[in-house]
Amino acid sequence: MVETKNTSPPSVPPAEVDEVELYHAKSFWTKYVFSQDAKVIAIQYSGVAIAIGLVALVLSSLIRLQLGFPEMFDFITPETYYQFVTMHGMIMVVYLLTALFLGGFGNYLIPLMIGARDMSFPYVNMLSFWIYFLAVLVLVGSFFVPGGPTGAGWTLYPPQAILSGTPGGKGLGIILMLVSLALFIVGFTMGGLNYVVTVLQGRTRGMTMMRLPLTVWGIFTATVLALLAFPALLVATVMMLFDRLLETSFFMPSLVEFGDQLSYGGGSPILFQHLFWFFGHPEVYIVALPAFGIVSDLISTHARKNIFGYRMMVWAIVGIGALSFIVWAHHMYVSGMHPYFGFFFATTTLIIAVPTALKVYNWILTLWNGNIHLNTPMLFSLGFIVTFLNGGLTGLFLGNVIVDIPLSDTMFVVAHFHMVMGVAPILVVFGAIYHWYPKISGRMLDERLGKIHFWVTFVGSYLIFFPMHYIGLVGVPRRYPELGDAAFIPDSVATLNSFISLAAFIVGIAQILFLYNLFWSLRKGRPSGPNPWRATTLEWQTPHTPPAHGNFGPELPLVYRWPYDYSVPGASEDFLAQNDPGPLDSESST
């Protein structure tokens, strides 16, 4: 135990408890493989998430091959097409984005940003990664079983998900998918409890909740959402496993399959939809809220200006999180709900747009009259704002029952969902990696390659998904592997599908440039120094870069101010770090 002394100024309260001795690795295996250091665990999470994300990228390319050039590739059958769509969707939403934002950025940034040595429960944190890794292995294993992975669609709707007419429905495909999801939820729960306890109990002296960086607020709120929403999905997966293996009837009504009366009876497929979307819509914000927080920090740092309306931004994050639990059924307008039920969810969908719009206004006002540095992290942040705004506007259409019903099963929904849940958060992931890579590695990523990567990715994404809105508006259905000669589909759709596919291939290839930059800079990149962005938050104030075990050396930092003191009058530089006891104003000292 370390003896604590109250040598701090009156603005920082004395330590309430002694520091807990850290676990110190005793071998290569406990330092780099079964590590209990949150920074190593973060890199493990990120590496596995990016690897499985590349699998999803390949699957999306195969999907676009079929849609853009139908009947040209014999190995893409209708069955494999549905399997590609299912695995692509589930991997991107759960195994990539959720794991990367919470397991990757959460593990690396939370202890450093709040001034902690590590997570509150390092051993549990280590177990959470290995259970996630096991979940990924089980998911990948479904590609190699007889019948292949499930082709039920990423929403896994019963009854078709476990019937023999669906690829993987009567084989091991659907079983491995459900087991993998259950493992993922168990692993996340172990990690999520860690994040929440660490933020609430592990902050250094002076780090009040209203001095937390917005990145931490976003990850913290998203973790609370996940801890409340994932149990609904866990229950749904277990019940469907029982329906598939034990022939219970939680979700399976009486039905006939190929002329045979099945033993099921009395189940409700709509019940599964409610359980799935009670998880599914908070999941949108489980991904979006960390992105909101990260973008806030990137914009403030690279515009050299304090965030506009910090408290408003915090309460907007909290409000969005709370409202996300009462909008789920807007995904189910076509399921036959009561009109008043639809009216309620249409109204809540519009209401949740209000705090989201407040965040956009505050980002714009933060940029206003700022000293904007158009480096790679800032470009990705600006790209996110534009993309999220565009995707959100199409969401206002789909939130309206009358508009949603004719558009629900068209490519318009695919375009909207990918703009909001695909392109926008991926832009934030890239921006965050370009921003924090110098802290993780001690070296800068190549700026020229970074800007090429941004423009190809950003412009290419719009060339993919803007035409897709038009395809949906003319009535092209989603989930169809090919359209044939339908009379209501104009000839322009085939041309646009080919164009979209070519744009998608170019964007996919551009990611090789990012991977090359990532690995090349690790060895040959320019040394970054401790604080290349001249940022204020605590992760940039560590005595070593990359941070050593324990993060902050013998003494934890003391926090005197909020995390956005940029362009402070009278300061020797254009920023004051959170642990700098320089001149305090009323905003800094709250």
Secondary structure, 3 states (H helix, E strand, C coil): CECCCCCCCCCCCCCCCCECCCCCCCCHHHHHHCCCCHHHHHHHHHHHHHHHHHHHHHHHHHHHHHHHCCCCCCCCCHHHHHHHHHHHHHHHHHHHHHHHHHHHHHHHHHHHHHCCCCCCCHHHHHHHHHHHHHHHHHHHHHHHCCCCCCCCCCCCCCCHHHCCCCCCCCCCHHHHHHHHHHHHHHHHHHHHHHHHHHHHHCCCCCCCHHHCCHHHHHHHHHHHHHHHHHHHHHHHHHHHHHHHHCCCCCCCCCCEECCEECCCCCCCHHHHHHHHHHHHHHHHHHHHHHHHHHHHHHHHHHCCCCCCCHHHHHHHHHHHHHHHHHCHHHHCHHHCCCHHHHHHHHHHHHHHHHHHHHHHHHHHHHHCCCCCCCCHHHHHHHHHHHHHHHHHHHHHHHCCHHHHHHHCCEHHHHHHHHHHHHHHHHHHHHHHHHHHHHHHHCECCCHHHHHHHHHHHHHHHHHHHHHHHHHHHCCCECCCCCCCCCCCCCCHHHHHHHHHHHHHHHHHHHHHHHHHHHHHHHHHCCECCCCCCCCCCHHHHCCCCCCCCCCCCCCCCCCCCCCCCECCCCCCCCECCCCCCCCCCCCCCC
